[in-house]
Amino acid sequence: MIKFAEVMDIIEHIYQKNRRVFLFQSGENKSQSYIDFVCKCVSNIKQKFNDVTIILCLGNLSYNQYRQLRVPAVVNRMSSISGFRQMGG
């Protein structure tokens, strides 16, 4: 798996090229440590660059994992993810 510092370096580089929308995409990885890692990355990105939009495409997760990702400090809009809509989010 990519390291946290590498993610931040990539985002910094892309941000400097005036990109403001970032997509995190992965296959089916329901590991809680992976979800924690994504939350850490997204939270830090949003703190450093508050004018960006982050889109998560992470496959089917548990209800609690979707809830964790929906924390306002991490992701502002999760309702566009169909899996979450089906779960009542």
Backbone atoms as SQL, in Angstrom:
CREATE TABLE atoms (id INTEGER PRIMARY KEY, chain TEXT, resi INTEGER, resn TEXT, atom TEXT, x REAL, y REAL, z REAL);
INSERT INTO atoms VALUES
  (1, 'A', 1, 'MET', 'N', 0.841, -1.178, 0.000),
  (2, 'A', 1, 'MET', 'CA', 0.000, 0.000, 0.000),
  (3, 'A', 1, 'MET', 'C', 0.888, 1.245, 0.000),
  (4, 'A', 2, 'ILE', 'N', 0.405, 2.276, -0.642),
  (5, 'A', 2, 'ILE', 'CA', 1.126, 3.547, -0.704),
  (6, 'A', 2, 'ILE', 'C', 1.247, 4.137, 0.707),
  (7, 'A', 3, 'LYS', 'N', 2.320, 4.807, 0.952),
  (8, 'A', 3, 'LYS', 'CA', 2.578, 5.409, 2.256),
  (9, 'A', 3, 'LYS', 'C', 1.881, 6.779, 2.361),
  (10, 'A', 4, 'PHE', 'N', 1.552, 7.162, 3.578),
  (11, 'A', 4, 'PHE', 'CA', 0.875, 8.436, 3.832),
  (12, 'A', 4, 'PHE', 'C', 1.657, 9.605, 3.237),
  (13, 'A', 5, 'ALA', 'N', 2.962, 9.659, 3.484),
  (14, 'A', 5, 'ALA', 'CA', 3.780, 10.772, 2.974),
  (15, 'A', 5, 'ALA', 'C', 3.747, 10.826, 1.448),
  (16, 'A', 6, 'GLU', 'N', 3.694, 9.676, 0.804),
  (17, 'A', 6, 'GLU', 'CA', 3.622, 9.635, -0.655),
  (18, 'A', 6, 'GLU', 'C', 2.292, 10.206, -1.154),
  (19, 'A', 7, 'VAL', 'N', 1.211, 9.869, -0.474),
  (20, 'A', 7, 'VAL', 'CA', -0.095, 10.416, -0.842),
  (21, 'A', 7, 'VAL', 'C', -0.055, 11.937, -0.738),
  (22, 'A', 8, 'MET', 'N', 0.449, 12.441, 0.356),
  (23, 'A', 8, 'MET', 'CA', 0.494, 13.888, 0.559),
  (24, 'A', 8, 'MET', 'C', 1.401, 14.566, -0.472),
  (25, 'A', 9, 'ASP', 'N', 2.513, 13.950, -0.822),
  (26, 'A', 9, 'ASP', 'CA', 3.396, 14.506, -1.852),
  (27, 'A', 9, 'ASP', 'C', 2.697, 14.575, -3.203),
  (28, 'A', 10, 'ILE', 'N', 1.971, 13.525, -3.551),
  (29, 'A', 10, 'ILE', 'CA', 1.238, 13.494, -4.821),
  (30, 'A', 10, 'ILE', 'C', 0.168, 14.583, -4.847),
  (31, 'A', 11, 'ILE', 'N', -0.589, 14.692, -3.760),
  (32, 'A', 11, 'ILE', 'CA', -1.643, 15.698, -3.683),
  (33, 'A', 11, 'ILE', 'C', -1.041, 17.097, -3.783),
  (34, 'A', 12, 'GLU', 'N', 0.039, 17.329, -3.086),
  (35, 'A', 12, 'GLU', 'CA', 0.727, 18.637, -3.144),
  (36, 'A', 12, 'GLU', 'C', 1.121, 18.965, -4.587),
  (37, 'A', 13, 'HIS', 'N', 1.701, 18.016, -5.260),
  (38, 'A', 13, 'HIS', 'CA', 2.140, 18.201, -6.650),
  (39, 'A', 13, 'HIS', 'C', 0.946, 18.521, -7.563),
  (40, 'A', 14, 'ILE', 'N', -0.113, 17.755, -7.428),
  (41, 'A', 14, 'ILE', 'CA', -1.303, 17.960, -8.259),
  (42, 'A', 14, 'ILE', 'C', -1.971, 19.291, -7.920),
  (43, 'A', 15, 'TYR', 'N', -2.015, 19.635, -6.650),
  (44, 'A', 15, 'TYR', 'CA', -2.617, 20.892, -6.217),
  (45, 'A', 15, 'TYR', 'C', -1.876, 22.080, -6.828),
  (46, 'A', 16, 'GLN', 'N', -0.557, 22.000, -6.873),
  (47, 'A', 16, 'GLN', 'CA', 0.249, 23.080, -7.446),
  (48, 'A', 16, 'GLN', 'C', -0.028, 23.259, -8.942),
  (49, 'A', 17, 'LYS', 'N', -0.597, 22.252, -9.575),
  (50, 'A', 17, 'LYS', 'CA', -0.977, 22.336, -10.988),
  (51, 'A', 17, 'LYS', 'C', -2.434, 22.786, -11.144),
  (52, 'A', 18, 'ASN', 'N', -2.967, 23.379, -10.069),
  (53, 'A', 18, 'ASN', 'CA', -4.321, 23.945, -10.032),
  (54, 'A', 18, 'ASN', 'C', -5.438, 22.923, -10.158),
  (55, 'A', 19, 'ARG', 'N', -5.199, 21.695, -9.775),
  (56, 'A', 19, 'ARG', 'CA', -6.267, 20.694, -9.701),
  (57, 'A', 19, 'ARG', 'C', -6.924, 20.812, -8.340),
  (58, 'A', 20, 'ARG', 'N', -8.273, 20.729, -8.317),
  (59, 'A', 20, 'ARG', 'CA', -8.993, 20.873, -7.059),
  (60, 'A', 20, 'ARG', 'C', -9.962, 19.724, -6.802),
  (61, 'A', 21, 'VAL', 'N', -9.945, 18.730, -7.666),
  (62, 'A', 21, 'VAL', 'CA', -10.792, 17.550, -7.472),
  (63, 'A', 21, 'VAL', 'C', -9.879, 16.332, -7.495),
  (64, 'A', 22, 'PHE', 'N', -9.972, 15.526, -6.434),
  (65, 'A', 22, 'PHE', 'CA', -9.134, 14.334, -6.312),
  (66, 'A', 22, 'PHE', 'C', -10.010, 13.106, -6.147),
  (67, 'A', 23, 'LEU', 'N', -9.635, 12.043, -6.797),
  (68, 'A', 23, 'LEU', 'CA', -10.366, 10.782, -6.736),
  (69, 'A', 23, 'LEU', 'C', -9.504, 9.730, -6.061),
  (70, 'A', 24, 'PHE', 'N', -10.030, 9.145, -5.001),
  (71, 'A', 24, 'PHE', 'CA', -9.400, 7.988, -4.361),
  (72, 'A', 24, 'PHE', 'C', -10.180, 6.767, -4.819),
  (73, 'A', 25, 'GLN', 'N', -9.512, 5.856, -5.488),
  (74, 'A', 25, 'GLN', 'CA', -10.196, 4.674, -6.000),
  (75, 'A', 25, 'GLN', 'C', -9.415, 3.427, -5.598),
  (76, 'A', 26, 'SER', 'N', -10.160, 2.408, -5.221),
  (77, 'A', 26, 'SER', 'CA', -9.528, 1.131, -4.879),
  (78, 'A', 26, 'SER', 'C', -10.483, 0.005, -5.207),
  (79, 'A', 27, 'GLY', 'N', -9.979, -1.178, -5.139),
  (80, 'A', 27, 'GLY', 'CA', -10.826, -2.351, -5.289),
  (81, 'A', 27, 'GLY', 'C', -11.533, -2.636, -3.977),
  (82, 'A', 28, 'GLU', 'N', -12.050, -3.818, -3.862),
  (83, 'A', 28, 'GLU', 'CA', -12.751, -4.214, -2.638),
  (84, 'A', 28, 'GLU', 'C', -11.737, -4.430, -1.520),
  (85, 'A', 29, 'ASN', 'N', -11.618, -3.468, -0.648),
  (86, 'A', 29, 'ASN', 'CA', -10.725, -3.580, 0.505),
  (87, 'A', 29, 'ASN', 'C', -11.515, -3.146, 1.729),
  (88, 'A', 30, 'LYS', 'N', -12.048, -4.113, 2.442),
  (89, 'A', 30, 'LYS', 'CA', -12.884, -3.832, 3.603),
  (90, 'A', 30, 'LYS', 'C', -12.087, -3.796, 4.910),
  (91, 'A', 31, 'SER', 'N', -10.780, -3.864, 4.798),
  (92, 'A', 31, 'SER', 'CA', -9.923, -3.841, 5.977),
  (93, 'A', 31, 'SER', 'C', -10.118, -2.533, 6.747),
  (94, 'A', 32, 'GLN', 'N', -10.345, -2.632, 8.043),
  (95, 'A', 32, 'GLN', 'CA', -10.536, -1.435, 8.853),
  (96, 'A', 32, 'GLN', 'C', -9.294, -0.564, 8.851),
  (97, 'A', 33, 'SER', 'N', -8.119, -1.176, 8.810),
  (98, 'A', 33, 'SER', 'CA', -6.898, -0.377, 8.780),
  (99, 'A', 33, 'SER', 'C', -6.807, 0.440, 7.490),
  (100, 'A', 34, 'TYR', 'N', -7.326, -0.104, 6.395),
  (101, 'A', 34, 'TYR', 'CA', -7.343, 0.638, 5.131),
  (102, 'A', 34, 'TYR', 'C', -8.314, 1.815, 5.219),
  (103, 'A', 35, 'ILE', 'N', -9.501, 1.605, 5.770),
  (104, 'A', 35, 'ILE', 'CA', -10.475, 2.682, 5.920),
  (105, 'A', 35, 'ILE', 'C', -9.917, 3.772, 6.837),
  (106, 'A', 36, 'ASP', 'N', -9.247, 3.371, 7.910),
  (107, 'A', 36, 'ASP', 'CA', -8.614, 4.341, 8.810),
  (108, 'A', 36, 'ASP', 'C', -7.563, 5.162, 8.058),
  (109, 'A', 37, 'PHE', 'N', -6.796, 4.485, 7.195),
  (110, 'A', 37, 'PHE', 'CA', -5.769, 5.151, 6.395),
  (111, 'A', 37, 'PHE', 'C', -6.400, 6.173, 5.449),
  (112, 'A', 38, 'VAL', 'N', -7.467, 5.791, 4.779),
  (113, 'A', 38, 'VAL', 'CA', -8.157, 6.704, 3.864),
  (114, 'A', 38, 'VAL', 'C', -8.677, 7.913, 4.632),
  (115, 'A', 39, 'CYS', 'N', -9.288, 7.684, 5.789),
  (116, 'A', 39, 'CYS', 'CA', -9.789, 8.792, 6.612),
  (117, 'A', 39, 'CYS', 'C', -8.660, 9.726, 7.025),
  (118, 'A', 40, 'LYS', 'N', -7.538, 9.171, 7.402),
  (119, 'A', 40, 'LYS', 'CA', -6.379, 9.986, 7.785),
  (120, 'A', 40, 'LYS', 'C', -5.905, 10.828, 6.607),
  (121, 'A', 41, 'CYS', 'N', -5.794, 10.212, 5.450),
  (122, 'A', 41, 'CYS', 'CA', -5.343, 10.935, 4.250),
  (123, 'A', 41, 'CYS', 'C', -6.306, 12.060, 3.899),
  (124, 'A', 42, 'VAL', 'N', -7.583, 11.736, 3.814),
  (125, 'A', 42, 'VAL', 'CA', -8.578, 12.717, 3.402),
  (126, 'A', 42, 'VAL', 'C', -8.678, 13.852, 4.421),
  (127, 'A', 43, 'SER', 'N', -8.667, 13.519, 5.675),
  (128, 'A', 43, 'SER', 'CA', -8.747, 14.533, 6.716),
  (129, 'A', 43, 'SER', 'C', -7.562, 15.499, 6.623),
  (130, 'A', 44, 'ASN', 'N', -6.378, 14.969, 6.440),
  (131, 'A', 44, 'ASN', 'CA', -5.184, 15.815, 6.331),
  (132, 'A', 44, 'ASN', 'C', -5.201, 16.649, 5.057),
  (133, 'A', 45, 'ILE', 'N', -5.672, 16.077, 3.973),
  (134, 'A', 45, 'ILE', 'CA', -5.774, 16.828, 2.718),
  (135, 'A', 45, 'ILE', 'C', -6.738, 17.990, 2.894),
  (136, 'A', 46, 'LYS', 'N', -7.906, 17.724, 3.494),
  (137, 'A', 46, 'LYS', 'CA', -8.905, 18.777, 3.676),
  (138, 'A', 46, 'LYS', 'C', -8.412, 19.872, 4.631),
  (139, 'A', 47, 'GLN', 'N', -7.608, 19.503, 5.619),
  (140, 'A', 47, 'GLN', 'CA', -7.062, 20.507, 6.536),
  (141, 'A', 47, 'GLN', 'C', -6.055, 21.398, 5.825),
  (142, 'A', 48, 'LYS', 'N', -5.249, 20.796, 4.970),
  (143, 'A', 48, 'LYS', 'CA', -4.195, 21.543, 4.280),
  (144, 'A', 48, 'LYS', 'C', -4.735, 22.324, 3.082),
  (145, 'A', 49, 'PHE', 'N', -5.691, 21.737, 2.372),
  (146, 'A', 49, 'PHE', 'CA', -6.249, 22.350, 1.163),
  (147, 'A', 49, 'PHE', 'C', -7.774, 22.377, 1.298),
  (148, 'A', 50, 'ASN', 'N', -8.301, 23.397, 1.918),
  (149, 'A', 50, 'ASN', 'CA', -9.739, 23.404, 2.211),
  (150, 'A', 50, 'ASN', 'C', -10.616, 23.716, 1.006),
  (151, 'A', 51, 'ASP', 'N', -10.020, 23.985, -0.150),
  (152, 'A', 51, 'ASP', 'CA', -10.802, 24.306, -1.341),
  (153, 'A', 51, 'ASP', 'C', -10.875, 23.145, -2.337),
  (154, 'A', 52, 'VAL', 'N', -10.593, 21.935, -1.881),
  (155, 'A', 52, 'VAL', 'CA', -10.617, 20.782, -2.782),
  (156, 'A', 52, 'VAL', 'C', -11.867, 19.938, -2.576),
  (157, 'A', 53, 'THR', 'N', -12.180, 19.173, -3.599),
  (158, 'A', 53, 'THR', 'CA', -13.240, 18.176, -3.526),
  (159, 'A', 53, 'THR', 'C', -12.581, 16.815, -3.622),
  (160, 'A', 54, 'ILE', 'N', -12.978, 15.913, -2.752),
  (161, 'A', 54, 'ILE', 'CA', -12.418, 14.568, -2.755),
  (162, 'A', 54, 'ILE', 'C', -13.546, 13.584, -3.018),
  (163, 'A', 55, 'ILE', 'N', -13.342, 12.749, -4.005),
  (164, 'A', 55, 'ILE', 'CA', -14.311, 11.723, -4.369),
  (165, 'A', 55, 'ILE', 'C', -13.724, 10.377, -3.966),
  (166, 'A', 56, 'LEU', 'N', -14.513, 9.589, -3.248),
  (167, 'A', 56, 'LEU', 'CA', -14.071, 8.259, -2.829),
  (168, 'A', 56, 'LEU', 'C', -14.834, 7.202, -3.610),
  (169, 'A', 57, 'CYS', 'N', -14.095, 6.302, -4.207),
  (170, 'A', 57, 'CYS', 'CA', -14.671, 5.161, -4.921),
  (171, 'A', 57, 'CYS', 'C', -13.984, 3.921, -4.354),
  (172, 'A', 58, 'LEU', 'N', -14.560, 3.385, -3.281),
  (173, 'A', 58, 'LEU', 'CA', -13.869, 2.365, -2.496),
  (174, 'A', 58, 'LEU', 'C', -14.550, 1.003, -2.514),
  (175, 'A', 59, 'GLY', 'N', -15.572, 0.837, -3.322),
  (176, 'A', 59, 'GLY', 'CA', -16.252, -0.453, -3.362),
  (177, 'A', 59, 'GLY', 'C', -17.283, -0.566, -2.259),
  (178, 'A', 60, 'ASN', 'N', -17.777, -1.761, -2.093),
  (179, 'A', 60, 'ASN', 'CA', -18.802, -2.030, -1.073),
  (180, 'A', 60, 'ASN', 'C', -18.155, -2.169, 0.297),
  (181, 'A', 61, 'LEU', 'N', -18.610, -1.348, 1.215),
  (182, 'A', 61, 'LEU', 'CA', -18.084, -1.358, 2.576),
  (183, 'A', 61, 'LEU', 'C', -19.222, -1.640, 3.543),
  (184, 'A', 62, 'SER', 'N', -18.869, -1.831, 4.790),
  (185, 'A', 62, 'SER', 'CA', -19.900, -2.027, 5.812),
  (186, 'A', 62, 'SER', 'C', -20.573, -0.692, 6.117),
  (187, 'A', 63, 'TYR', 'N', -21.737, -0.766, 6.712),
  (188, 'A', 63, 'TYR', 'CA', -22.472, 0.433, 7.100),
  (189, 'A', 63, 'TYR', 'C', -21.609, 1.311, 8.006),
  (190, 'A', 64, 'ASN', 'N', -20.939, 0.727, 8.986),
  (191, 'A', 64, 'ASN', 'CA', -20.109, 1.498, 9.918),
  (192, 'A', 64, 'ASN', 'C', -18.931, 2.163, 9.217),
  (193, 'A', 65, 'GLN', 'N', -18.374, 1.495, 8.201),
  (194, 'A', 65, 'GLN', 'CA', -17.275, 2.101, 7.456),
  (195, 'A', 65, 'GLN', 'C', -17.766, 3.306, 6.653),
  (196, 'A', 66, 'TYR', 'N', -18.950, 3.189, 6.036),
  (197, 'A', 66, 'TYR', 'CA', -19.527, 4.347, 5.356),
  (198, 'A', 66, 'TYR', 'C', -19.772, 5.478, 6.347),
  (199, 'A', 67, 'ARG', 'N', -20.269, 5.160, 7.518),
  (200, 'A', 67, 'ARG', 'CA', -20.518, 6.184, 8.542),
  (201, 'A', 67, 'ARG', 'C', -19.204, 6.867, 8.937),
  (202, 'A', 68, 'GLN', 'N', -18.157, 6.087, 9.102),
  (203, 'A', 68, 'GLN', 'CA', -16.859, 6.647, 9.458),
  (204, 'A', 68, 'GLN', 'C', -16.371, 7.614, 8.375),
  (205, 'A', 69, 'LEU', 'N', -16.553, 7.246, 7.131),
  (206, 'A', 69, 'LEU', 'CA', -16.121, 8.096, 6.023),
  (207, 'A', 69, 'LEU', 'C', -16.983, 9.346, 5.877),
  (208, 'A', 70, 'ARG', 'N', -18.159, 9.315, 6.428),
  (209, 'A', 70, 'ARG', 'CA', -19.089, 10.429, 6.288),
  (210, 'A', 70, 'ARG', 'C', -18.862, 11.527, 7.324),
  (211, 'A', 71, 'VAL', 'N', -18.001, 11.311, 8.262),
  (212, 'A', 71, 'VAL', 'CA', -17.709, 12.327, 9.282),
  (213, 'A', 71, 'VAL', 'C', -17.421, 13.646, 8.563),
  (214, 'A', 72, 'PRO', 'N', -18.099, 14.723, 8.952),
  (215, 'A', 72, 'PRO', 'CA', -17.974, 15.985, 8.207),
  (216, 'A', 72, 'PRO', 'C', -16.550, 16.472, 7.989),
  (217, 'A', 73, 'ALA', 'N', -15.670, 16.245, 8.941),
  (218, 'A', 73, 'ALA', 'CA', -14.290, 16.690, 8.764),
  (219, 'A', 73, 'ALA', 'C', -13.569, 15.891, 7.684),
  (220, 'A', 74, 'VAL', 'N', -14.105, 14.727, 7.373),
  (221, 'A', 74, 'VAL', 'CA', -13.446, 13.877, 6.388),
  (222, 'A', 74, 'VAL', 'C', -14.071, 14.052, 5.016),
  (223, 'A', 75, 'VAL', 'N', -15.364, 13.874, 4.914),
  (224, 'A', 75, 'VAL', 'CA', -16.030, 13.948, 3.622),
  (225, 'A', 75, 'VAL', 'C', -17.290, 14.787, 3.777),
  (226, 'A', 76, 'ASN', 'N', -17.435, 15.804, 2.977),
  (227, 'A', 76, 'ASN', 'CA', -18.591, 16.684, 3.088),
  (228, 'A', 76, 'ASN', 'C', -19.843, 16.085, 2.463),
  (229, 'A', 77, 'ARG', 'N', -19.712, 15.366, 1.374),
  (230, 'A', 77, 'ARG', 'CA', -20.886, 14.838, 0.684),
  (231, 'A', 77, 'ARG', 'C', -20.665, 13.383, 0.339),
  (232, 'A', 78, 'MET', 'N', -21.345, 12.519, 1.030),
  (233, 'A', 78, 'MET', 'CA', -21.261, 11.097, 0.752),
  (234, 'A', 78, 'MET', 'C', -22.526, 10.595, 0.080),
  (235, 'A', 79, 'SER', 'N', -23.555, 11.421, 0.003),
  (236, 'A', 79, 'SER', 'CA', -24.845, 10.959, -0.487),
  (237, 'A', 79, 'SER', 'C', -24.820, 10.537, -1.940),
  (238, 'A', 80, 'SER', 'N', -23.789, 10.934, -2.685),
  (239, 'A', 80, 'SER', 'CA', -23.738, 10.549, -4.091),
  (240, 'A', 80, 'SER', 'C', -23.280, 9.103, -4.284),
  (241, 'A', 81, 'ILE', 'N', -22.820, 8.474, -3.248),
  (242, 'A', 81, 'ILE', 'CA', -22.384, 7.092, -3.370),
  (243, 'A', 81, 'ILE', 'C', -23.608, 6.189, -3.247),
  (244, 'A', 82, 'SER', 'N', -23.882, 5.450, -4.296),
  (245, 'A', 82, 'SER', 'CA', -25.117, 4.670, -4.350),
  (246, 'A', 82, 'SER', 'C', -25.209, 3.651, -3.225),
  (247, 'A', 83, 'GLY', 'N', -24.119, 3.050, -2.858),
  (248, 'A', 83, 'GLY', 'CA', -24.142, 2.067, -1.779),
  (249, 'A', 83, 'GLY', 'C', -24.586, 2.681, -0.476),
  (250, 'A', 84, 'PHE', 'N', -24.189, 3.917, -0.233),
  (251, 'A', 84, 'PHE', 'CA', -24.587, 4.581, 0.997),
  (252, 'A', 84, 'PHE', 'C', -26.059, 4.970, 0.942),
  (253, 'A', 85, 'ARG', 'N', -26.533, 5.395, -0.224),
  (254, 'A', 85, 'ARG', 'CA', -27.939, 5.741, -0.370),
  (255, 'A', 85, 'ARG', 'C', -28.810, 4.535, -0.071),
  (256, 'A', 86, 'GLN', 'N', -28.392, 3.387, -0.536),
  (257, 'A', 86, 'GLN', 'CA', -29.173, 2.168, -0.318),
  (258, 'A', 86, 'GLN', 'C', -29.244, 1.817, 1.156),
  (259, 'A', 87, 'MET', 'N', -28.271, 2.297, 1.918),
  (260, 'A', 87, 'MET', 'CA', -28.214, 1.980, 3.346),
  (261, 'A', 87, 'MET', 'C', -28.914, 3.057, 4.168),
  (262, 'A', 88, 'GLY', 'N', -29.558, 3.995, 3.512),
  (263, 'A', 88, 'GLY', 'CA', -30.295, 5.027, 4.244),
  (264, 'A', 88, 'GLY', 'C', -29.495, 6.243, 4.575),
  (265, 'A', 89, 'GLY', 'N', -28.307, 6.437, 3.954),
  (266, 'A', 89, 'GLY', 'CA', -27.486, 7.611, 4.240),
  (267, 'A', 89, 'GLY', 'C', -27.895, 8.814, 3.467);
